[in-house]
Amino acid sequence: MKKFISFVVLALLIANAVVAADQFTLKGKVDGAVGDSAVLSYRTSIGNQLKAFRYTSEIRQGHFLFKEDLREPVEAQLEIGKVKVILYLEPTDMELYIPQNHPEQFRLKGSKTHDDGERLTRSTRTLTKLQSEFDDQIQKKYKKLDSISETDPAYKKLSDEKNLLKLRYDSVSALIGKLLVAFIQMNLNSYYPIVSNIFSTCLYRSYISVDSARILFDRMPEMIRNSSGSRFLNFEIKMKENVVVGKMAPDFNTPDMNGKLVKLSGYRGTNYVLLDFWASWCVYCVKGLPHMNELYNKYHNKGLELIGVSCDWSKADWLAAVDKHQISAWPQVSIVQSIEKASQGYSFDEDIQSKYPTNGIPRYILIDKTGKIIAKWGNSSEESEKDQDRVLKDIFGE
């Protein structure tokens, strides 16, 4: 009888341990009367749907408590009045302290994922600050250049200064990239590179090659590789492995903005196709649209077809931008079959975003008449536009 009771007790303990492993507890303390309640929000994937969670806890004498279900680490946002902090939660017990005068100096105990992020932030802080300063200066130069004519004597000087700042910005970015990749290499058992999107950023910015990304991903523990965030990262790597120069472009058959189906493989044998991934809210995408117009007017009659691929999540914004920038002469499609479904968090295999990397725009992909990818560009810089001109001139002539 005693053995049976012991077995039951052991079974209950194991069961409770399993439940605890799928929950988090966050005990918080905030100094000062900054709000009556604390609001915690985050998103995580369940099946093929990205779901948003939002919880509220009453603040009593500066203390609040959250205890909710959670299967794996997530990036979350905590709001208390005007105070907003980003933290990384895990299915474990955690304690949070937020000082009154400097809430950004909050301390979270109990989350290894958050600790990993703090270590990386400390190692890149100086370079990140320098990068931000260069970016601010570059944007100011752009504004001045936009306000004067190219014939103005000051234009060339400003342009040279802007280009020099950009070189410095790129040098700092490259150093940051090396630190990020080194962090991933040395912390393969950490969720942080996944949930913070650091790994995806390195892939998008080409801080790491697709081959190296695959090697590092495959070396991660199975538990991390099977997490929801890792499934998206694995998908990104697979897409980049498929969308490389020399490979056949993934086919798609999707409705354009007027409901007419556009099938990529339908252009094989007759047209070169230039895919332009853009969005109405993307400043650099919009800057590149006049050049797309130039290319279309120059080469369409010689066999070039453009297809605009919108990454907008609002159909109204998308259509308004097409009209505003006068780019309806060529097909305009969305990265998803249904913006309405996508806005609810659903993703489907038929979506263009399920076949092409769309985590960084603008992006341009040139496909030859056989359906093979022959060139790619990842931005709308002057250098990229010149290279696009060169490649198309080689194909079609003047």
Secondary structure as the mmCIF struct_conf table of DSSP 4:
data_model
#
loop_
_struct_conf.conf_type_id
_struct_conf.id
_struct_conf.beg_label_comp_id
_struct_conf.beg_label_asym_id
_struct_conf.beg_label_seq_id
_struct_conf.end_label_comp_id
_struct_conf.end_label_asym_id
_struct_conf.end_label_seq_id
HELX_RH_AL_P HELX_RH_AL_P1 LYS A 2 ALA A 20
TURN_TY1_P TURN_TY1_P1 ALA A 21 ASP A 22
STRN STRN1 GLN A 23 VAL A 30
BEND BEND1 GLY A 32 ALA A 33
BEND BEND2 ASP A 36 ASP A 36
STRN STRN2 SER A 37 ILE A 46
TURN_TY1_P TURN_TY1_P2 GLY A 47 ASN A 48
STRN STRN3 GLN A 49 GLU A 58
STRN STRN4 ARG A 60 ARG A 60
TURN_TY1_P TURN_TY1_P3 GLN A 61 GLY A 62
STRN STRN5 HIS A 63 ASP A 69
BEND BEND3 ARG A 71 GLU A 72
STRN STRN6 VAL A 74 ILE A 80
TURN_TY1_P TURN_TY1_P4 GLY A 81 LYS A 82
STRN STRN7 VAL A 83 LEU A 89
BEND BEND4 PRO A 91 THR A 92
STRN STRN8 ASP A 93 ILE A 98
BEND BEND5 GLN A 100 ASN A 101
HELX_RH_3T_P HELX_RH_3T_P1 PRO A 103 GLN A 105
STRN STRN9 ARG A 107 LYS A 109
BEND BEND6 GLY A 110 GLY A 110
HELX_RH_AL_P HELX_RH_AL_P2 LYS A 112 ASP A 146
TURN_TY1_P TURN_TY1_P5 SER A 147 SER A 147
BEND BEND7 ILE A 148 ILE A 148
TURN_TY1_P TURN_TY1_P6 GLU A 150 THR A 151
BEND BEND8 ASP A 152 ASP A 152
HELX_RH_AL_P HELX_RH_AL_P3 PRO A 153 MET A 186
TURN_TY1_P TURN_TY1_P7 LEU A 188 ASN A 189
BEND BEND9 TYR A 191 TYR A 191
HELX_RH_AL_P HELX_RH_AL_P4 TYR A 192 VAL A 195
TURN_TY1_P TURN_TY1_P8 SER A 196 SER A 196
BEND BEND10 ASN A 197 ASN A 197
HELX_RH_AL_P HELX_RH_AL_P5 ILE A 198 TYR A 204
TURN_TY1_P TURN_TY1_P9 ARG A 205 SER A 206
BEND BEND11 TYR A 207 ILE A 208
HELX_RH_AL_P HELX_RH_AL_P6 VAL A 210 ARG A 219
BEND BEND12 MET A 220 MET A 220
HELX_RH_AL_P HELX_RH_AL_P7 GLU A 222 ARG A 225
TURN_TY1_P TURN_TY1_P10 ASN A 226 ASN A 226
BEND BEND13 SER A 227 SER A 227
HELX_RH_AL_P HELX_RH_AL_P8 SER A 228 ASN A 242
BEND BEND14 VAL A 243 VAL A 244
TURN_TY1_P TURN_TY1_P11 VAL A 245 GLY A 246
BEND BEND15 LYS A 247 LYS A 247
STRN STRN10 MET A 248 MET A 248
HELX_LH_PP_P HELX_LH_PP_P1 ALA A 249 ASP A 251
STRN STRN11 ASN A 253 PRO A 255
STRN STRN12 ASP A 256 ASP A 256
TURN_TY1_P TURN_TY1_P12 MET A 257 ASN A 258
BEND BEND16 GLY A 259 GLY A 259
STRN STRN13 LEU A 261 LYS A 263
HELX_RH_3T_P HELX_RH_3T_P2 LEU A 264 TYR A 267
TURN_TY1_P TURN_TY1_P13 ARG A 268 THR A 270
STRN STRN14 TYR A 272 TRP A 278
TURN_TY1_P TURN_TY1_P14 SER A 280 TRP A 281
HELX_RH_AL_P HELX_RH_AL_P9 VAL A 283 TYR A 299
HELX_RH_3T_P HELX_RH_3T_P3 HIS A 300 LYS A 302
TURN_TY1_P TURN_TY1_P15 GLY A 303 GLY A 303
STRN STRN15 LEU A 304 SER A 310
BEND BEND17 TRP A 313 TRP A 313
HELX_RH_AL_P HELX_RH_AL_P10 LYS A 315 LYS A 324
TURN_TY1_P TURN_TY1_P16 HIS A 325 GLN A 326
TURN_TY1_P TURN_TY1_P17 SER A 328 ALA A 329
BEND BEND18 TRP A 330 TRP A 330
STRN STRN16 GLN A 332 SER A 334
BEND BEND19 ILE A 335 GLN A 337
HELX_RH_AL_P HELX_RH_AL_P11 ILE A 339 SER A 343
TURN_TY1_P TURN_TY1_P18 GLN A 344 GLY A 345
STRN STRN17 TYR A 346 TYR A 346
TURN_TY1_P TURN_TY1_P19 ASP A 349 GLU A 350
BEND BEND20 ASP A 351 ASP A 351
HELX_RH_3T_P HELX_RH_3T_P4 ILE A 352 SER A 354
TURN_TY1_P TURN_TY1_P20 LYS A 355 LYS A 355
BEND BEND21 TYR A 356 TYR A 356
BEND BEND22 ASN A 359 PRO A 362
STRN STRN18 ARG A 363 ILE A 367
TURN_TY1_P TURN_TY1_P21 LYS A 369 THR A 370
BEND BEND23 GLY A 371 GLY A 371
STRN STRN19 LYS A 372 LYS A 372
STRN STRN20 ILE A 373 TRP A 377
HELX_RH_AL_P HELX_RH_AL_P12 GLU A 382 PHE A 396
#
